[in-house]
Amino acid sequence: NQLPLPPQEYDTITRPDVVRSTVIASPQVFEYVSGEVPILGTMDAENLQFYQIAYGQGLTPAEWIDIAGQQTDYTPGQPIALWDTAGLDGLYNLRLTAVMGDDSIDPFIVQVTVDNTVPSIVLQTGEPGRIYTVLNDDVIPLVADVNDNVAIARVEFYADGRFVGTDDAFPFGYAHPIDTRSIGTQEFSATVFAAAGNEASTQLTVEVQRGGT
C-alpha cells in the first residue's frame, strides 16, 4: 500500500571520538553471538585495581548478571572473560567495568544479539523426484529453503562431498552443471550458517541418466 515500513535493523550508536582506556573490542556493537563467547577488551593495566564483566537483557537492562566476579589479572590480547550464552536469545547489553587504583570507575557497554536457535534447511530441486538427463538438461537447480529467527549469513552447497558453491542472498540456490560425469546417482548436501554461527545441514539424492533427444 506504499506505506512506510518500520526498520528491521539496529543503527549503531554514535558518540564523539574520545580516547579511553577501557574498551570491549570483541564482540562488537550489535554483533550476532552464540554459545560460549570469548570477550576481548583493553584496559589501563598499570592503574587497574580490578574489573568485572556483566550482562543485562534489552536496551535498558533492569538487572545486571555478573559473569566471572572481580578479576585482577589482565593480559593484553587475551580474553578477559568467557560468556556462556546458553539459554539466552535476543538483545543484550555487555558491560565491562574497570575500577582504577584511585577508585574511579571506567565503564564500557556494547549491545549484542544472542542467537542460540539452530536454523532449519530443506534442500530441493526445481521438481521433486525428477530424473535429469545429460542430453536434455544443462543444470540441476538446487534450492535451499532456510529459516532462522534472526539472520542467515550464507548457504554452502556440496556435490558428492565436494564444495561447489555458496550463496549469501535470498533465494539461496546453486545451479549444478550436468555433463557425462554426472551420470548415475549424485549426492548433494547444503549447510546453512546463521549470522551468529549456528549451522544445520541436509542432503538430497538426484538421479542423472544419459537420456535421449
C-alpha positions in Angstrom: 0.0 0.0 0.0 3.1 2.2 -0.4 3.1 2.9 3.4 6.5 3.4 5.2 7.7 0.2 7.0 9.5 0.1 10.4 13.2 -0.6 10.3 14.3 -4.2 10.9 18.0 -3.5 11.8 19.6 -1.6 14.6 21.5 1.6 13.9 24.9 1.9 15.6 25.1 4.3 18.5 27.3 7.3 17.6 29.4 9.3 20.1 32.2 11.8 19.9 35.6 10.2 19.3 37.4 10.2 22.5 40.5 8.4 23.8 39.6 5.9 26.5 41.5 3.1 28.1 38.5 0.7 28.8 37.0 -0.8 25.7 35.3 -4.0 24.7 36.9 -4.9 21.4 35.0 -8.1 20.8 32.2 -8.8 20.4 31.4 -5.5 18.6 28.3 -3.4 18.8 25.2 -5.3 17.6 27.2 -8.4 16.6 25.4 -11.7 16.5 26.8 -14.2 19.0 26.0 -17.7 20.3 27.3 -20.4 22.6 30.5 -19.6 24.6 31.6 -16.1 23.6 35.2 -15.0 24.4 35.3 -11.3 25.4 38.3 -9.3 24.4 39.0 -5.9 25.9 41.6 -3.3 26.6 42.2 -1.5 29.9 44.9 0.6 31.6 46.9 -2.3 33.1 49.2 -0.1 35.1 46.5 1.7 37.1 43.9 -1.2 37.2 42.6 -2.3 40.6 40.1 -4.8 39.2 37.5 -5.3 36.5 34.1 -7.0 36.2 32.0 -8.2 33.2 28.2 -8.4 33.4 25.3 -8.7 31.0 21.7 -7.4 31.0 18.8 -8.1 28.8 17.3 -5.4 26.5 18.4 -1.9 25.6 18.0 -0.7 29.1 18.5 -3.7 31.4 16.6 -3.8 34.7 19.1 -6.3 36.1 22.8 -7.0 35.5 24.2 -10.5 35.9 27.8 -10.9 36.8 29.9 -13.3 34.6 33.1 -14.0 36.5 33.3 -11.8 39.5 36.0 -9.3 40.3 39.2 -10.0 38.2 42.6 -8.6 38.9 44.7 -10.4 36.2 44.6 -8.7 32.9 46.8 -9.8 29.9 46.5 -7.6 26.8 45.5 -9.7 23.8 43.9 -12.5 25.9 40.2 -12.9 26.6 39.1 -11.2 29.7 36.1 -13.5 30.2 34.1 -16.3 28.6 30.4 -15.6 28.4 28.2 -18.7 28.3 25.0 -17.6 26.4 23.2 -21.0 26.7 19.5 -20.4 27.2 19.7 -16.8 26.1 18.2 -15.2 23.0 17.6 -11.6 21.9 19.3 -8.3 22.5 21.7 -7.9 25.5 24.0 -5.3 26.9 27.5 -6.5 27.7 29.3 -4.2 30.3 32.9 -4.0 31.2 33.6 -2.0 34.4 37.2 -1.2 35.2 38.0 0.1 38.7 41.2 2.1 38.8 43.7 2.5 41.6 42.2 5.8 42.7 38.8 4.0 43.0 37.5 5.8 39.8 35.2 3.7 37.6 35.6 3.4 33.8 32.7 1.5 32.3 32.1 0.4 28.7 29.0 -1.1 27.2 28.2 -2.8 23.9 24.8 -4.2 22.7 24.9 -7.7 21.1 22.2 -10.0 19.7 22.3 -13.5 21.1 21.0 -16.2 18.8 21.2 -19.8 20.1 18.4 -21.1 17.8 19.7 -23.6 15.2 18.5 -22.7 11.7 16.4 -25.0 9.6 17.1 -26.1 6.0 15.4 -28.2 3.3 17.2 -28.9 0.1 15.2 -29.5 -3.1 15.4 -29.3 -6.9 13.0 -27.5 -9.1 10.8 -30.6 -9.4 10.8 -33.2 -6.6 11.7 -36.7 -7.8 12.7 -35.6 -11.3 15.2 -37.6 -13.2 17.7 -35.4 -15.1 19.3 -36.4 -18.4 22.7 -35.4 -19.8 21.3 -34.7 -23.3 18.2 -32.7 -22.3 19.3 -30.8 -19.1 22.1 -28.4 -18.6 21.9 -28.0 -14.8 20.4 -29.3 -11.7 18.8 -26.3 -9.9 19.4 -26.7 -6.2 17.3 -24.6 -3.9 17.7 -24.3 -0.1 14.6 -23.4 1.8 16.2 -21.9 5.0 14.8 -20.2 8.1 16.3 -18.6 11.2 14.9 -16.5 14.0 17.5 -13.7 13.5 19.5 -13.7 10.3 21.1 -16.1 7.7 24.7 -15.5 6.7 25.1 -18.0 3.8 24.4 -21.4 2.4 27.2 -23.7 1.2 26.5 -26.4 -1.4 28.3 -29.7 -1.9 28.2 -32.4 -4.6 29.3 -35.9 -3.5 31.0 -34.3 -0.6 32.9 -31.7 -2.7 32.3 -28.0 -2.1 30.8 -26.5 -5.3 29.4 -23.1 -4.4 27.9 -20.7 -1.8 25.1 -18.2 -1.8 24.6 -15.3 0.7 21.3 -13.9 -0.5 17.7 -15.0 -0.8 16.7 -17.1 -2.6 19.6 -19.4 -1.7 20.4 -21.6 -4.6 23.0 -23.2 -6.8 22.8 -24.4 -10.4 25.0 -27.5 -10.7 26.1 -28.2 -14.2 25.4 -31.6 -15.8 27.8 -33.5 -18.1 28.7 -37.1 -18.8 30.5 -37.4 -15.4 27.1 -36.7 -13.8 25.5 -39.9 -15.0 24.3 -42.0 -12.0 23.2 -41.1 -8.6 24.5 -37.8 -7.2 24.5 -36.9 -3.5 24.0 -33.2 -2.8 24.2 -31.5 0.6 23.8 -28.0 1.8 24.8 -26.3 5.1 23.1 -23.1 6.3 25.1 -20.7 8.6 23.2 -18.3 10.7 24.7 -14.8 11.4 25.6 -16.0 14.9 27.5 -19.0 13.6 24.8 -21.7 14.3 24.6 -24.2 11.4 22.4 -27.0 10.1 22.8 -29.4 7.1 20.7 -31.6 4.9 21.1 -34.0 2.0 19.4 -34.8 -1.3 19.9 -37.6 -3.8 19.4 -36.9 -7.5 19.5 -39.4 -10.4 21.1 -38.4 -13.7 20.7 -40.5 -16.8 22.1 -40.3 -20.3 18.7 -39.8 -21.8 17.7 -39.2 -25.4 16.7 -36.4 -27.7 
